[in-house]
Amino acid sequence: MFKLEINNLTKSRINKIFLKKIADRTFKTLKSKKLKELSLVIVGENKIKELNKKYRKKNKVTDVLAFDYGKQGEIFICLHQAKKQAKKIGHSLNKELAILLIHGILHLMGYEDQTKKGYNKMAEAQNKILSQIHKF
């Protein structure tokens, strides 16, 4: 079992219990024991842009960043970006947060989306996990 810590650095309310269930389902589906601890940090646009610039050399807002520290992982999700994407796609904020959390965890498990093959493999795993979650 892994330990999940959720920090919300925004003034908006988020459903931490829901996010914990998403993380639990993701790890159960992946059957991975790689991570012992996961920190999820919900941030605003300025913080995600700062991190994206510092670590990826991209001076722009992004939706999710994942950092692998061996047995520990850290995922940053930009709440404003998640809200924008949910509205654009036409689904709930909870579903978008679930997608981004799953996406971040998959990166921590070694999945990549920089190649077409990697993207397809990652999308397949993400969709498999999403199909097991019924609360959106």
Secondary structure as the mmCIF struct_conf table of DSSP 4:
data_model
#
loop_
_struct_conf.conf_type_id
_struct_conf.id
_struct_conf.beg_label_comp_id
_struct_conf.beg_label_asym_id
_struct_conf.beg_label_seq_id
_struct_conf.end_label_comp_id
_struct_conf.end_label_asym_id
_struct_conf.end_label_seq_id
STRN STRN1 LYS A 3 ASN A 8
BEND BEND1 THR A 10 SER A 12
HELX_RH_AL_P HELX_RH_AL_P1 LYS A 16 LEU A 30
TURN_TY1_P TURN_TY1_P1 LYS A 31 LYS A 31
BEND BEND2 LYS A 34 LYS A 34
BEND BEND3 LYS A 36 LYS A 36
STRN STRN2 GLU A 37 VAL A 43
HELX_RH_AL_P HELX_RH_AL_P2 GLU A 45 ARG A 56
BEND BEND4 LYS A 60 LYS A 60
BEND BEND5 ASP A 63 ASP A 63
STRN STRN3 VAL A 64 ASP A 68
BEND BEND6 GLY A 70 LYS A 71
STRN STRN4 GLN A 72 CYS A 78
HELX_RH_AL_P HELX_RH_AL_P3 LEU A 79 ILE A 89
TURN_TY1_P TURN_TY1_P2 GLY A 90 GLY A 90
BEND BEND7 HIS A 91 HIS A 91
HELX_RH_AL_P HELX_RH_AL_P4 LEU A 93 LEU A 108
TURN_TY1_P TURN_TY1_P3 MET A 109 GLY A 110
BEND BEND8 GLN A 114 THR A 115
HELX_RH_AL_P HELX_RH_AL_P5 LYS A 116 SER A 131
TURN_TY1_P TURN_TY1_P4 GLN A 132 GLN A 132
#
